[in-house]
Amino acid sequence: MHLYRPHNMMHNETDNIRIAITSDSANHRHFLQKSMEHSGIEVVLNESLTERFMHKLDSSESDVVLFDMEAIEDEHLEYLDQLLEQSQVPIIINDVSALTLNEPKASSKWNNTLLQKIVDITGRNSEAAEQPQHVKPVTLKHSQQDLARNVWVLGASLGGPDALKRFLAEIPADLPVAFIIAQHLGENFVGLLAEQLDRYTDFSVIVPKAGHVVRHQQVLVTPTDQRMLINPIGAVEYRRLTASMPYSPSIDTVIEDVAGRYKNRAGAIIFSGMCDDGVRGCEALAQKGGQIWIQDPQSCVISAMPESVASKVDVSRRATPEQLAQELVALYSKAH
């Protein structure tokens, strides 16, 4: 891989910039350090995203943090949350895909773009120099305020839409939670379900596009024809379905993915439905320390789905949709 100094950037724009680099890939860190040093930037910290990195960052006097999201390990996700929440230093999330292309033009474009971001975010360009000194440079667009920390999957099938409406109608506008709905239905009805549910809640109900950042006070409706994932920086990604499922979307898969990403900050509520979809996902979530709740079978149109979960997993709440909403409000009231 070749390194290029951008032709349209004066050398003194990058002089005296101090940068901290974090990635779980030693190769990526090495490449990034060489690229930064070649451009006149001082690398003051270069380590994996661990507790030690967070401790050193406080005393590194860095001007910017460069975070490579491509290779982050699951066990380090908590430090990403900590970094986004606590860091007083501007953060740039690096798109490392260009590093895999042994093509000089692609490498040069990537390098120019990254260096320009660093110059802009540290206020070294001419426009920033004209601003009053007390103005702090704008940080990464994915700030901690944007990222949802508490994510609950709402799994439902036959009788589910009515239960979801009743549940969401009782959720206050400021509850620090994001919901992901996995409701069995036809592909053509996903958008319609989102529109209907949006009328019953102060939360924003959407079918998210790729790249959408998941925030609290949002309800995301899972599509039926793709697998929806939330990446380490809290943005939606879609994958092709690799196997046919008896039900779509697969509640099991949605819960498993959320459990892997959010662990004990995730939860699942299984509402009315006919089948046992959700059992495997709830088992995976329970192993991560997440909470499993179900709709009271007596209040369901069809009780097979919540009963199947309750027969296999330790369920900590079972109630009507309205009562489950009230329980959730109480849970986060205690947390604060």
KOLBADO-828007 format. One record per residue (C-alpha): residue in one letter; x, y, z; residue number from 1. Coordinates in Angstrom, 1 decimal, padded with zeros to 4 digits. Example, Ala and Ser with C-alpha at 12.3 -4.5 7.8 and 13.67 -1.06 7.14 Angstrom:
<nodes>
A	012.3	-004.5	007.8	1
S	013.7	-001.1	007.1	2
</nodes>
This chain:
<nodes>
M	000.0	000.0	000.0	1
H	001.4	003.4	-001.0	2
L	001.1	006.5	001.2	3
Y	000.4	009.9	-000.3	4
R	000.7	013.4	001.0	5
P	-002.4	015.3	-000.3	6
H	-001.4	017.9	-002.9	7
N	-004.1	020.4	-001.9	8
M	-003.2	020.6	001.8	9
M	-000.4	022.8	003.2	10
H	002.0	020.9	005.4	11
N	001.6	023.4	008.3	12
E	-002.1	022.5	008.5	13
T	-001.2	019.1	009.9	14
D	001.9	020.2	011.9	15
N	001.5	020.0	015.7	16
I	-001.7	017.9	015.5	17
R	-001.6	015.1	018.1	18
I	-003.7	012.0	017.4	19
A	-004.7	008.9	019.3	20
I	-005.4	005.8	017.2	21
T	-007.4	002.8	018.3	22
S	-008.2	-000.4	016.5	23
D	-008.3	-004.1	017.4	24
S	-006.3	-004.8	014.3	25
A	-002.5	-004.4	014.7	26
N	-002.1	-004.2	010.9	27
H	-004.7	-001.4	010.7	28
R	-003.0	000.5	013.5	29
H	000.4	000.2	011.9	30
F	-000.9	001.5	008.6	31
L	-002.8	004.4	010.1	32
Q	000.3	005.4	012.2	33
K	002.5	005.4	009.1	34
S	-000.1	007.4	007.2	35
M	-000.5	010.0	009.9	36
E	003.3	010.4	010.5	37
H	003.9	010.7	006.8	38
S	001.5	013.7	006.8	39
G	003.2	015.4	009.7	40
I	000.8	014.3	012.4	41
E	002.1	013.1	015.8	42
V	000.7	009.8	017.0	43
V	000.7	010.0	020.8	44
L	-001.3	006.8	021.4	45
N	-001.9	003.7	019.3	46
E	-003.6	000.7	021.0	47
S	-006.6	-001.6	021.0	48
L	-009.8	-000.1	022.4	49
T	-009.4	-001.4	026.0	50
E	-009.6	000.0	029.5	51
R	-005.9	000.8	029.3	52
F	-006.4	002.8	026.2	53
M	-009.2	004.8	027.9	54
H	-006.9	005.5	030.9	55
K	-004.0	006.6	028.7	56
L	-006.3	008.8	026.6	57
D	-007.0	011.1	029.5	58
S	-003.3	012.1	029.8	59
S	-002.3	011.9	026.1	60
E	-003.3	015.5	025.3	61
S	-004.4	014.3	021.9	62
D	-006.4	016.6	019.6	63
V	-008.4	013.9	018.0	64
V	-009.2	010.2	018.3	65
L	-009.1	008.1	015.2	66
F	-011.3	005.0	015.7	67
D	-011.1	002.1	013.2	68
M	-014.5	000.3	013.5	69
E	-013.8	-002.5	011.1	70
A	-012.1	-004.9	013.5	71
I	-013.5	-004.1	016.9	72
E	-013.9	-007.1	019.2	73
D	-017.2	-007.8	020.9	74
E	-015.7	-007.6	024.4	75
H	-014.5	-004.1	023.6	76
L	-017.9	-002.6	022.7	77
E	-018.4	-001.4	026.2	78
Y	-015.3	000.8	025.8	79
L	-016.7	002.2	022.6	80
D	-019.7	003.3	024.5	81
Q	-017.4	004.8	027.2	82
L	-015.3	006.6	024.5	83
L	-018.4	008.2	022.9	84
E	-019.9	009.1	026.2	85
Q	-016.9	010.5	028.1	86
S	-014.3	011.6	025.7	87
Q	-013.8	015.4	025.5	88
V	-011.7	014.9	022.4	89
P	-013.3	015.0	018.9	90
I	-013.6	011.5	017.4	91
I	-013.4	010.4	013.8	92
I	-014.6	006.9	012.8	93
N	-012.4	005.6	010.1	94
D	-013.8	003.7	007.1	95
V	-011.0	001.1	006.7	96
S	-012.4	-000.5	003.5	97
A	-010.0	001.5	001.3	98
L	-007.1	-000.1	003.1	99
T	-007.9	-003.4	001.5	100
L	-007.6	-002.1	-002.0	101
N	-004.1	-002.2	-003.4	102
E	-004.9	000.6	-005.8	103
P	-003.0	003.9	-005.6	104
K	-005.9	006.2	-006.6	105
A	-008.2	004.7	-004.0	106
S	-005.6	004.9	-001.3	107
S	-004.8	008.6	-002.2	108
K	-008.5	009.5	-002.1	109
W	-009.0	007.8	001.2	110
N	-005.9	009.5	002.6	111
N	-006.9	012.9	001.4	112
T	-010.4	012.6	002.8	113
L	-009.2	011.4	006.2	114
L	-006.6	014.1	006.6	115
Q	-009.1	016.8	005.6	116
K	-011.5	015.5	008.3	117
I	-008.7	015.8	010.8	118
V	-007.8	019.3	009.8	119
D	-011.5	020.3	009.8	120
I	-012.3	018.8	013.2	121
T	-009.2	020.2	014.9	122
G	-010.0	023.7	013.5	123
R	-006.8	024.0	011.5	124
N	-008.3	025.1	008.2	125
S	-008.7	028.8	007.3	126
E	-012.4	028.9	008.0	127
A	-011.9	027.6	011.6	128
A	-009.1	030.1	012.1	129
E	-011.5	032.9	011.5	130
Q	-013.9	031.6	014.2	131
P	-013.8	032.9	017.8	132
Q	-011.3	030.9	019.9	133
H	-014.0	029.8	022.4	134
V	-015.9	027.8	019.7	135
K	-015.1	024.1	020.1	136
P	-014.8	022.1	016.8	137
V	-017.7	019.9	016.0	138
T	-017.2	016.3	016.9	139
L	-018.2	013.1	015.2	140
K	-021.8	013.1	014.0	141
H	-022.5	009.8	016.0	142
S	-022.3	011.4	019.4	143
Q	-023.4	009.6	022.5	144
Q	-026.7	011.4	022.4	145
D	-027.4	009.7	019.1	146
L	-026.6	006.2	020.2	147
A	-029.2	004.0	021.9	148
R	-027.8	002.2	024.9	149
N	-031.0	000.3	025.9	150
V	-032.6	-001.8	023.1	151
W	-035.6	-004.0	023.5	152
V	-037.0	-006.4	020.9	153
L	-040.8	-006.7	020.7	154
G	-041.6	-010.0	019.2	155
A	-045.1	-010.7	017.9	156
S	-047.2	-012.8	015.6	157
L	-051.0	-013.4	015.4	158
G	-052.7	-010.8	017.6	159
G	-049.4	-008.9	017.8	160
P	-050.3	-005.6	016.1	161
D	-053.1	-004.8	018.6	162
A	-050.9	-005.8	021.5	163
L	-048.1	-003.5	020.2	164
K	-050.4	-000.6	019.9	165
R	-051.6	-001.0	023.4	166
F	-048.0	-001.3	024.7	167
L	-046.6	001.6	022.8	168
A	-049.5	003.9	023.7	169
E	-048.4	003.7	027.3	170
I	-044.7	004.5	026.7	171
P	-043.7	008.1	027.7	172
A	-041.9	010.3	025.2	173
D	-038.7	010.5	027.2	174
L	-038.1	006.8	028.1	175
P	-034.4	006.0	027.4	176
V	-035.1	003.0	025.2	177
A	-035.1	002.0	021.5	178
F	-037.5	-000.7	020.3	179
I	-037.0	-003.2	017.5	180
I	-040.2	-004.8	016.3	181
A	-040.1	-008.3	014.9	182
Q	-043.7	-008.9	013.8	183
H	-044.6	-011.8	011.5	184
L	-046.3	-010.4	008.5	185
G	-046.2	-010.1	004.7	186
E	-043.5	-008.1	003.0	187
N	-045.9	-005.6	001.6	188
F	-047.3	-004.7	005.1	189
V	-044.1	-003.7	006.8	190
G	-044.5	000.0	005.9	191
L	-048.2	-000.1	006.7	192
L	-047.5	-001.5	010.2	193
A	-045.0	001.3	010.9	194
E	-047.5	003.9	009.8	195
Q	-050.2	002.4	012.0	196
L	-048.0	002.1	015.1	197
D	-046.7	005.6	014.7	198
R	-050.2	006.9	015.5	199
Y	-050.2	005.3	018.9	200
T	-046.9	006.5	020.3	201
D	-044.8	009.6	020.9	202
F	-041.8	007.6	019.7	203
S	-040.8	007.8	016.0	204
V	-041.7	004.5	014.2	205
I	-039.8	003.8	011.1	206
V	-038.5	001.1	008.7	207
P	-034.9	002.2	008.8	208
K	-032.6	002.5	005.9	209
A	-029.0	001.3	005.9	210
G	-026.8	003.7	007.8	211
H	-029.6	004.9	010.1	212
V	-028.2	005.5	013.6	213
V	-030.4	003.9	016.3	214
R	-031.4	006.3	019.0	215
H	-033.6	006.2	022.1	216
Q	-037.2	007.1	021.5	217
Q	-037.3	005.2	018.2	218
V	-039.2	002.2	017.1	219
L	-037.6	000.3	014.3	220
V	-039.7	-002.2	012.3	221
T	-037.7	-005.1	011.0	222
P	-038.2	-005.9	007.3	223
T	-039.1	-009.4	006.3	224
D	-036.7	-009.9	003.4	225
Q	-033.4	-008.9	004.9	226
R	-031.5	-009.4	008.2	227
M	-031.2	-006.2	010.1	228
L	-028.0	-005.7	012.2	229
I	-026.8	-002.8	014.3	230
N	-023.0	-002.3	013.9	231
P	-020.5	-001.2	016.6	232
I	-021.2	002.5	016.1	233
G	-025.0	002.0	016.4	234
A	-025.9	002.2	012.7	235
V	-028.2	-000.2	010.8	236
E	-026.7	-002.6	008.3	237
Y	-028.6	-005.1	006.2	238
R	-027.5	-008.6	005.2	239
R	-029.1	-011.1	002.8	240
L	-031.0	-013.9	004.4	241
T	-028.8	-017.0	004.1	242
A	-031.4	-019.6	005.0	243
S	-035.2	-019.9	004.6	244
M	-037.1	-019.4	007.8	245
P	-040.5	-020.7	008.7	246
Y	-041.5	-017.3	009.8	247
S	-040.5	-013.8	008.6	248
P	-039.0	-011.9	010.1	249
S	-037.3	-014.4	012.4	250
I	-037.8	-013.3	016.0	251
D	-035.1	-015.7	017.0	252
T	-032.6	-014.1	014.7	253
V	-033.5	-010.5	015.6	254
I	-033.2	-011.2	019.4	255
E	-029.9	-013.1	018.9	256
D	-028.4	-010.2	016.9	257
V	-029.5	-007.6	019.5	258
A	-028.2	-009.8	022.4	259
G	-024.8	-010.1	020.7	260
R	-024.6	-006.3	020.3	261
Y	-026.2	-005.0	023.5	262
K	-025.8	-007.9	025.9	263
N	-027.2	-007.2	029.4	264
R	-028.5	-003.8	028.2	265
A	-030.9	-005.6	025.9	266
G	-034.4	-007.0	026.6	267
A	-037.1	-008.9	024.8	268
I	-040.9	-008.9	025.2	269
I	-042.8	-011.7	023.5	270
F	-046.4	-010.8	022.7	271
S	-049.3	-012.8	021.2	272
G	-048.5	-015.3	018.6	273
M	-048.9	-018.9	017.3	274
C	-045.6	-020.8	017.2	275
D	-042.4	-021.0	019.2	276
D	-040.4	-018.4	017.3	277
G	-038.4	-016.4	019.9	278
V	-037.5	-019.3	022.2	279
R	-033.9	-019.7	020.8	280
G	-033.4	-016.0	020.7	281
C	-034.5	-015.5	024.3	282
E	-032.3	-018.3	025.5	283
A	-029.3	-016.5	023.8	284
L	-030.4	-013.2	025.4	285
A	-030.7	-014.8	028.9	286
Q	-027.1	-016.1	028.6	287
K	-026.0	-012.5	027.9	288
G	-027.8	-011.2	031.0	289
G	-030.7	-009.6	029.2	290
Q	-034.3	-009.5	030.5	291
I	-037.1	-011.6	029.1	292
W	-040.7	-010.5	029.5	293
I	-043.9	-012.0	028.0	294
Q	-047.5	-010.9	027.5	295
D	-049.8	-012.6	030.0	296
P	-051.1	-015.6	028.1	297
Q	-054.7	-014.9	029.2	298
S	-054.6	-011.5	027.5	299
C	-053.3	-012.9	024.2	300
V	-055.3	-013.7	021.1	301
I	-053.0	-016.7	020.7	302
S	-050.8	-017.6	023.7	303
A	-048.5	-020.3	022.1	304
M	-045.5	-018.0	021.5	305
P	-045.2	-016.4	025.0	306
E	-046.0	-019.8	026.6	307
S	-043.3	-021.5	024.6	308
V	-040.7	-018.9	025.8	309
A	-041.9	-019.2	029.4	310
S	-041.4	-023.0	029.3	311
K	-037.7	-022.7	028.3	312
V	-036.5	-019.4	029.8	313
D	-036.7	-017.6	033.1	314
V	-039.3	-014.9	032.5	315
S	-039.1	-012.0	034.9	316
R	-042.3	-010.2	033.9	317
R	-045.7	-011.4	032.5	318
A	-048.5	-009.0	032.2	319
T	-050.9	-007.2	029.8	320
P	-049.4	-004.9	027.2	321
E	-050.3	-001.8	029.2	322
Q	-048.9	-003.3	032.4	323
L	-045.6	-004.3	030.7	324
A	-045.2	-000.7	029.5	325
Q	-045.7	000.6	033.0	326
E	-043.2	-002.0	034.3	327
L	-040.6	-000.8	031.7	328
V	-041.1	002.8	032.8	329
A	-040.6	001.7	036.5	330
L	-037.5	-000.2	035.5	331
Y	-035.7	002.8	034.0	332
S	-037.0	005.1	036.7	333
K	-035.2	002.9	039.3	334
A	-032.0	002.9	037.2	335
H	-031.8	006.7	037.5	336
</nodes>
